[in-house]
């Protein structure tokens, strides 16, 4: 395993478990503890983890994004379940916008049998995945390629999105909180998601159950701005009541 692959695997474990132990990682990856310490030092310097005595914990720098290939592996089964549910909401002839989230990318796998779709996206991976798809109108937002990501962002992408009107928009987020609302880790992604929702009749938030009661760096929109929340498991009664109060459809 290459060093970058090992560090990405460590990041995935951190995102899932919240902490890692040097001795455990040394055994799992069959390398010395000193090698693991160097890995954690590098992740600490990059703001992706916070090194502690004997291990590391998740970084408290809310504005830091994990690399795309790490995010893609996180909670994969939960995202798969959500993607299938969202695909059921998309029919032949629909127009839609998908953000560059790993969940939205999963949606495309389940809608490839739909006919005559118009799809706008800022996801480079979705564009590549659908490059040979015939019978669809596939539109790129353009924009600047975000560092460490396969997402197009910036003012040109926002302007492009706001010039369209679609039936359905699908976005994800880093967290949802009853007080803060829906939040994400950086302002560029937040502005793109705002533009995506503003362009759609039906606004769908795709969010796995681990993101409930979490706050990230930037507020994207209020819960009342959402039409439908799609998640992988039944939320608490408190959340169900909260969604009903805000007239948000819940699918799980």
PLY file of the C-alpha trace (Angstrom):
ply
format ascii 1.0
element vertex 252
property float x
property float y
property float z
element edge 251
property int vertex1
property int vertex2
end_header
0.00 0.00 0.00
1.28 3.45 -0.94
1.69 6.08 1.79
-1.08 8.25 0.32
-3.43 5.25 0.25
-2.62 4.48 3.89
-3.25 8.07 4.95
-6.55 8.12 3.11
-7.55 4.91 4.88
-6.60 6.52 8.21
-8.75 9.55 7.35
-11.70 7.31 6.56
-11.34 5.59 9.94
-11.09 8.98 11.66
-14.25 10.20 9.96
-16.13 7.08 11.05
-14.73 6.50 14.56
-13.63 9.99 15.58
-10.19 8.79 16.71
-7.40 6.36 15.85
-4.66 4.66 17.92
-1.08 4.40 16.65
-0.56 0.81 17.81
-3.81 -0.35 16.21
-2.96 1.31 12.90
0.55 -0.16 12.97
-0.89 -3.66 13.27
-3.64 -3.10 10.70
-1.33 -1.71 8.01
1.70 -3.84 8.92
4.05 -0.88 9.27
6.05 0.50 12.18
4.52 2.80 14.75
7.00 5.47 13.68
5.60 5.30 10.14
2.09 5.80 11.50
3.26 8.75 13.60
4.71 10.38 10.47
1.40 9.81 8.69
-0.49 11.47 11.54
1.96 14.37 11.64
1.36 15.01 7.94
-2.41 14.85 8.36
-2.12 17.21 11.33
-0.11 19.74 9.28
-2.72 19.58 6.51
-5.49 20.30 9.02
-7.17 16.96 8.38
-6.53 15.45 11.82
-5.39 16.55 15.26
-2.49 14.51 16.61
-2.76 13.42 20.24
-0.67 11.28 22.57
-0.78 7.76 21.13
-3.03 8.58 18.19
-5.17 11.28 16.60
-8.70 12.66 16.65
-10.89 14.36 14.07
-9.75 17.88 13.28
-11.85 20.67 14.77
-11.16 22.84 11.73
-14.70 22.85 10.36
-13.66 24.53 7.12
-11.43 21.62 6.10
-12.70 19.18 3.50
-11.63 15.56 3.30
-10.21 14.44 -0.06
-12.81 13.20 -2.54
-11.58 9.60 -2.62
-11.85 9.47 1.17
-15.37 10.89 1.25
-16.43 8.39 -1.40
-15.55 5.48 0.90
-17.18 6.92 4.02
-20.58 5.49 5.01
-20.80 3.95 1.54
-23.69 1.60 2.35
-25.74 4.45 3.85
-25.18 6.62 0.79
-26.13 3.73 -1.48
-29.46 3.36 0.33
-30.15 7.08 0.02
-29.20 7.15 -3.67
-31.68 4.36 -4.46
-34.50 6.22 -2.70
-33.75 9.44 -4.56
-33.63 7.63 -7.89
-37.21 6.47 -7.29
-38.27 10.14 -7.25
-36.87 10.81 -10.74
-38.95 9.95 -13.78
-38.63 10.02 -17.56
-38.42 13.53 -18.98
-37.40 15.20 -15.71
-34.85 17.97 -15.48
-32.55 17.92 -12.49
-29.42 19.32 -10.88
-27.07 17.07 -8.95
-24.32 18.50 -6.77
-20.83 17.03 -6.58
-21.51 14.95 -3.46
-20.68 11.26 -3.41
-24.37 10.50 -2.77
-25.46 12.40 -5.87
-22.90 10.47 -7.88
-24.52 7.27 -6.62
-27.92 8.46 -7.85
-26.77 8.39 -11.47
-26.21 4.63 -11.26
-29.89 4.07 -10.57
-31.36 6.46 -13.15
-29.46 5.35 -16.23
-32.56 3.55 -17.48
-34.59 6.78 -17.45
-35.32 8.41 -20.78
-34.99 11.99 -21.98
-33.48 13.46 -18.82
-31.90 16.89 -18.67
-29.11 16.90 -16.07
-27.02 19.83 -14.91
-24.10 19.18 -12.56
-20.88 20.62 -11.15
-19.52 17.10 -10.61
-16.65 16.11 -12.88
-17.13 12.46 -11.92
-20.80 12.50 -12.99
-19.85 14.10 -16.30
-17.24 11.39 -16.91
-19.60 8.61 -15.83
-22.31 9.77 -18.22
-20.03 10.71 -21.11
-21.32 7.86 -23.27
-24.99 8.21 -22.24
-27.21 8.89 -25.26
-30.68 10.41 -25.25
-29.98 12.77 -22.33
-29.16 16.46 -22.29
-26.13 16.67 -19.97
-24.85 20.12 -19.03
-21.74 21.12 -17.11
-21.81 24.18 -14.88
-18.28 25.10 -15.83
-16.23 26.89 -13.21
-12.97 26.30 -11.38
-11.89 22.80 -10.36
-11.81 22.75 -6.56
-8.49 21.63 -5.11
-8.57 18.02 -3.88
-12.03 17.51 -5.31
-13.88 16.65 -8.50
-16.22 19.61 -8.11
-16.53 22.75 -10.22
-17.05 25.87 -8.11
-16.80 29.66 -8.24
-18.78 32.54 -9.69
-19.06 31.14 -13.26
-20.57 27.90 -11.93
-23.02 29.79 -9.71
-24.07 32.07 -12.58
-24.60 29.08 -14.88
-26.77 27.27 -12.32
-28.92 30.35 -11.64
-29.69 30.69 -15.35
-31.64 27.39 -15.33
-34.90 26.13 -13.88
-35.35 22.40 -13.17
-37.87 20.01 -11.64
-35.56 18.46 -9.04
-32.37 19.45 -7.22
-30.31 17.07 -5.08
-27.73 18.34 -2.58
-25.96 16.86 0.41
-24.41 18.60 3.40
-21.95 18.05 6.23
-24.60 18.52 8.90
-28.16 19.34 9.85
-29.12 20.98 13.13
-32.48 22.21 14.40
-31.07 25.62 15.27
-28.40 26.24 12.64
-30.15 24.44 9.80
-28.15 22.84 6.99
-24.44 23.57 6.98
-21.31 22.77 5.01
-17.56 23.03 5.49
-16.73 25.96 3.19
-18.32 29.00 1.57
-17.70 27.97 -2.05
-19.67 24.74 -1.70
-22.37 26.53 0.30
-22.92 29.11 -2.46
-23.15 26.38 -5.10
-25.75 24.49 -3.06
-27.75 27.69 -2.50
-27.81 28.28 -6.25
-28.82 24.67 -6.94
-31.79 24.82 -4.58
-32.84 28.24 -5.90
-33.10 26.77 -9.41
-35.45 23.87 -8.56
-39.14 23.21 -7.96
-38.39 20.30 -5.62
-35.42 20.63 -3.30
-34.09 17.30 -2.00
-31.52 17.08 0.78
-29.61 13.78 0.79
-28.14 13.27 4.25
-27.11 10.13 6.08
-28.08 9.47 9.68
-24.60 10.29 11.02
-25.02 13.96 10.00
-28.08 14.68 12.18
-27.42 17.09 15.08
-24.15 18.18 13.50
-23.00 21.70 12.66
-20.37 22.56 10.11
-18.67 25.86 9.27
-21.13 27.67 6.98
-24.93 27.73 7.04
-26.30 26.81 3.62
-30.05 27.14 4.16
-32.77 26.69 6.75
-34.59 23.41 7.17
-37.80 25.12 6.06
-36.17 25.75 2.64
-36.11 21.98 1.97
-38.98 20.10 0.34
-37.75 16.55 0.95
-35.15 14.98 3.23
-33.92 11.53 2.18
-31.90 9.58 4.73
-30.97 5.97 5.44
-32.72 5.35 8.78
-35.68 6.60 10.79
-34.69 9.74 12.72
-35.70 10.39 16.31
-39.27 11.33 17.12
-38.03 14.84 17.84
-36.67 15.16 14.31
-39.81 13.68 12.77
-41.91 16.26 14.62
-39.49 19.01 13.60
-39.76 18.09 9.91
-43.56 17.98 10.14
-43.59 21.42 11.75
-41.48 22.80 8.91
-43.55 20.98 6.25
-40.61 18.88 5.07
-41.30 15.48 3.54
-39.20 12.74 5.13
-38.15 9.58 3.29
-36.09 6.86 5.02
0 1
1 2
2 3
3 4
4 5
5 6
6 7
7 8
8 9
9 10
10 11
11 12
12 13
13 14
14 15
15 16
16 17
17 18
18 19
19 20
20 21
21 22
22 23
23 24
24 25
25 26
26 27
27 28
28 29
29 30
30 31
31 32
32 33
33 34
34 35
35 36
36 37
37 38
38 39
39 40
40 41
41 42
42 43
43 44
44 45
45 46
46 47
47 48
48 49
49 50
50 51
51 52
52 53
53 54
54 55
55 56
56 57
57 58
58 59
59 60
60 61
61 62
62 63
63 64
64 65
65 66
66 67
67 68
68 69
69 70
70 71
71 72
72 73
73 74
74 75
75 76
76 77
77 78
78 79
79 80
80 81
81 82
82 83
83 84
84 85
85 86
86 87
87 88
88 89
89 90
90 91
91 92
92 93
93 94
94 95
95 96
96 97
97 98
98 99
99 100
100 101
101 102
102 103
103 104
104 105
105 106
106 107
107 108
108 109
109 110
110 111
111 112
112 113
113 114
114 115
115 116
116 117
117 118
118 119
119 120
120 121
121 122
122 123
123 124
124 125
125 126
126 127
127 128
128 129
129 130
130 131
131 132
132 133
133 134
134 135
135 136
136 137
137 138
138 139
139 140
140 141
141 142
142 143
143 144
144 145
145 146
146 147
147 148
148 149
149 150
150 151
151 152
152 153
153 154
154 155
155 156
156 157
157 158
158 159
159 160
160 161
161 162
162 163
163 164
164 165
165 166
166 167
167 168
168 169
169 170
170 171
171 172
172 173
173 174
174 175
175 176
176 177
177 178
178 179
179 180
180 181
181 182
182 183
183 184
184 185
185 186
186 187
187 188
188 189
189 190
190 191
191 192
192 193
193 194
194 195
195 196
196 197
197 198
198 199
199 200
200 201
201 202
202 203
203 204
204 205
205 206
206 207
207 208
208 209
209 210
210 211
211 212
212 213
213 214
214 215
215 216
216 217
217 218
218 219
219 220
220 221
221 222
222 223
223 224
224 225
225 226
226 227
227 228
228 229
229 230
230 231
231 232
232 233
233 234
234 235
235 236
236 237
237 238
238 239
239 240
240 241
241 242
242 243
243 244
244 245
245 246
246 247
247 248
248 249
249 250
250 251
